[in-house]
């Protein structure tokens, strides 16, 4: 069963990699050295990346029901 939430990276990401280090499923990567990118299909919405983000740009969002 899919998680009800997922991590979303905002536009103020500084690509520091803190989120990559704490993600228990390794579903976050740094895209072109510019921003973090989350594999939304695999993200379980645990929130560890959001709590660790020094820029405060990662937030948990609700998945659309029935999508």
Order of alpha helices (4+ residues) and beta strands (2+ residues): beta-alpha-beta-beta-alpha-beta
